Amino acid sequence: DKYELVVTTQLQSTQTERTQKRTTLLNRGNTMLHYSNQFSVHKIWSITIIMAGVALHVIQAYHHPSVSSITLPQSRSRRPLSYNNIHHRLCMTSGKEKQGSLSSTTTINSNNTCPFSRTFPRFRIDLSNDRNEKKNASMMMMKKINVFGGGLDKMRVENAYKNKPGLQESLSAMSEIPVGSSSISEFLSPIKATALFWKYVADLEQQQTQQSDDNPQELVLALPGVRSIVARRLIEILEWYNANNAEFSSTTTPFANGKVTATLDDGISSTLPVITLTCARASGSSAIASTGALKSKATAIGIQKTDEDDDDDDDDNSVAIENRTKAWVKRVLVNLGVCPFTKSTTKSGQGLGDLGVPVARIAYSHSTANKTELAKLLADAWFEIYEMLEAGPSGKGGVSSILLSAPEFDDDFALWAGPVFSMLEACVSAANAESQVGVVCFHPMYATPDGKSWGGFGQMHSVPRLRGWLDEQDGALSSELTDDEVAAGGAWQRRTPHAVINVLRAEQLAIAEGQRQTGSLYTENIRKLVGKVVGIGSSKLAEDLERERSML
C-alpha cells in the first residue's frame, strides 16, 4: 500500500508539472501570436500608408502646373532651377548610346498668329545615368592627380597617346583648376571640361574648313579629375546634335564645316577619361574662310590665344554690342524695375545684402559664332561660366551674372530657344552644374509660351500662368487685356537687342525667389509694359528696342 501511495503521488506530481508546462507553452504561444498579429497589422498599415503616399506624390506631380504637359521621366528627379520658369527636366536614362529625337508633335519653325506667343516644341536629349559611378572615390583620386601632377594615370595616357594634337594642351589647361578646396575642384573640373570639349569641337570644324584636302582632322582631349560619366554625356550631346542638325532650322546649312564625332577611352583610368574627336569635311563642301576664332576667353583656361582673338578684342563691333545690351538693361531692368534686384547697368544683387547676397559685377560678353557654329557658341558660354564661378560672387573681381550676346542668332528665335537652349540644358546636367548656375533666354523676337506645351529650359512663364496671376492680383487689369496682350507683356520682358544667354548663380536665384512675390511682380511688370492706363504699349516698346539695335 505504501508503494502504491508513493507511485500515485509521483504520477500526480508528474501530471501537475506537465499541466503547468503545457499552460506555460500555451501562454507563450498566445503571446507570440498576439505580437505576430500586431506586427502583421502594423506591417499592413505601413505598406498601405507608403503606397498611398507614393500615389499622392505621383498625382500631385502629374497635376502640377509646371509639368502638366510633360511626360514623367523614368529616372531620378533633379532639383529644378527657379527663375522665370527655369526648370531643369532633362530625362536621364541608362545606356551609353542615347541620341534622343526631335518632338514629332510640333515643328520647330511653326508659326503662331500672335507675334508675342508660340507653341514651343520639346527637344529631348537622353543622357546616361551615373548610378554606377563611384563619385567619392573619383574625388579622392582627383586630389591625388592634382597634387602629384598627374601621377601614374597621366603617364599612362601620355604613353598611349604620344604626340597626339590637343593632349598636352588639355592636360595643362585642366591642371590650372584651383585645388585649395575639394568642393571648388569638384564643380569647376566638369565645367572646365565642358568648355574645353566644345572648344575642341569648334576648333576641328574650323581647321577642316581651312584644309586643302579631305583628310580627317583629329584632336585628343584628356580630362584629369573628371568622372567618365561627364565625358560620356558630352559625347551624347554631340551625337544628338549630329543626328538632328538637319532639322534645326531651314535657314542653316547642316554641317557646313564638317561633322565632328567623338569616342571615349576610360579604360586607362576612371579619373582621367580621354576623348578622341575626329572631323571629316562634309560631302561636296570646299575650304571656306572661317568667321573667326574663339574669343580670348580661351586664355583664361590655359589655351594660347591667336591673332584673330586679338582682332576680336579690338573690334569696335564688340563695344557696340555691349552698349546696346547695357542700354536695354538700363531701360527695362533698371528704369522700369522689371528686375527688382538690378539697380545699375554694371552691377546686380542690390537689395539682397541682408540675406548674404553681395552686389557684384555683371559680365558682358559676346560670341561671334554663327548658326552653323553651335559648338563655338557653347564653348564661349562655358568659358564665361567657368570664369564667373572661379571669380566667386564677391570681392573686387566677383561676378554676379553673365549677359552673353550672340548677334548671328538674332533672326532665328526658333533655333535659339529650341536646340541652342536644349543643348545648354543638357550641358548643365552633363557638368553637374544644376546647383551652381541657372540660365535664362532673351531674344529680339522673344515669344511667350502659349501654354499648349512646356515652354522649355530658361523660358518665360506661360500665358495661362501669367493670366492666373493677373486674375489673383488685379482682376480689373486682367479683364481689360486679351491673351495676346498678356503674351506681349511677357515677351517684352525678354526682348533684347541681340540674342542673349543670361547666366545667374543658382544659390542667389533661390534667395531672390524667396524674397520676391512672383505673381505680384509679373502683374506689375505687365501693367507697366502693356497696361491700357499706364502701360507703355507695344508700339513704343518696339521703337525703343529698334533704336537700341541700331546703336553704334
Secondary structure as UniProt FT lines:
FT   HELIX           2..63
FT   HELIX           65..67
FT   TURN            68..69
FT   STRAND          101..102
FT   TURN            108..109
FT   TURN            115..116
FT   STRAND          117..118
FT   STRAND          123..124
FT   TURN            131..132
FT   HELIX           135..147
FT   TURN            148..150
FT   HELIX           151..160
FT   TURN            161..163
FT   TURN            165..166
FT   HELIX           167..174
FT   TURN            175..176
FT   HELIX           182..210
FT   STRAND          217..222
FT   TURN            224..225
FT   HELIX           228..244
FT   HELIX           245..247
FT   TURN            250..251
FT   TURN            254..257
FT   STRAND          259..265
FT   TURN            270..271
FT   STRAND          274..280
FT   TURN            283..284
FT   HELIX           297..300
FT   TURN            301..302
FT   HELIX           307..314
FT   HELIX           316..328
FT   HELIX           329..335
FT   TURN            340..341
FT   STRAND          347..348
FT   TURN            350..351
FT   HELIX           353..355
FT   STRAND          360..366
FT   TURN            371..372
FT   HELIX           374..391
FT   TURN            396..397
FT   STRAND          399..405
FT   HELIX           407..409
FT   TURN            410..411
FT   HELIX           413..415
FT   HELIX           416..420
FT   HELIX           421..430
FT   TURN            431..432
FT   TURN            434..436
FT   STRAND          437..442
FT   TURN            444..445
FT   STRAND          448..449
FT   TURN            457..458
FT   HELIX           463..473
FT   HELIX           475..480
FT   HELIX           483..491
FT   TURN            492..494
FT   STRAND          500..505
FT   HELIX           506..515
FT   HELIX           518..530
FT   TURN            532..534
FT   HELIX           538..549
//
